[in-house]
Amino acid sequence: YMGRVIKMDYYQILEVKRNANDLEIAKAYRRLALKYHPEKNKENIALCTYLFGQVGEAYEVLSEPIKKGIFDEFGESGLKEGIPGKKGKEYCYKYAGNAIEIFNKFCNSDNPCIEIVESVGMQMEGSIFGSAYGGAKEKPQSPPEDLVVNCECTLEELYYGCWKKIKFQREELGFGGKSTVKREGTVDIEIKPGYAHGTLIRFPGIGNQSSSYPWSDLLIKVVELTHPRFSRKGNDLYYRYKISLLNALVIAPIEIETLDHRMITIVLDEIISPKTKKAVVDEGMPIIKEKPDKNGKLEKGTHQIQFDIELPDFLDEENKMQLKPLLV
């Protein structure tokens, strides 16, 4: 290994993917540090000391948000030679060769043979995930909550389907990785015909951020706005039709306008009372199915019609006398 300049890939050294979270990085370091610790490899101490040092350097960089951010964007050269700033090159990192110190801080022990307690999701005494170096005294950090954002939709948008651009604010790690800041984001979502109030659309891994856990999910929640003419229950649409007393008595056909602005004729076969209800099949909301029909036609709920009978404001004595024999 002497006499050669090797380009360092810290993710490769720790055997993790470039999108690995802090927990995965800590686990990888623990495994490799115990594997190559010089005290456990007396027979091949020179090689293992070298590898132990590489693992320590990799963890020192990838466990610290600023160093990791510079390395991710500018690579090893940018990290060690500095990045452009107002006063020339800034923030030059130099590994101090203190692999043993890094290990001791990580597991709170200088004995590599002591078994380290691992706990995912809860803090145990001696856990290596309490802080950047595994401090056991810090309180556990809770996983970030899923980010729920409302998406308001009209009944027509839920009937036809549409696309919407949703803005949201999520929590991301700020400078130093110890606190969070609010940052805005946008996402395009498809509202499919038949979506209902409360439908959740999940976008994995783009919610809130935490230093010790993966990103949470973004959940878009459909909120159905009140419609001036129709109400909805499940896949059925409800409509109250105003009918005059005369038409309620003579049993004449009526015309109503559907949600998609078509006029349909309803044939009445009885005198209309306030308790009368009529159901028109396949004129409600589209029904979402896992497997659509072969012909591509959407099945729909029913259009439920209820009646409000409009009574005259005034009847003179002559009209009353005419009505009496008809209504008795």
Order of alpha helices (4+ residues) and beta strands (2+ residues): alpha-alpha-alpha-alpha-beta-beta-alpha-beta-alpha-beta-beta-beta-beta-beta-beta-alpha-beta-beta-beta-beta-alpha
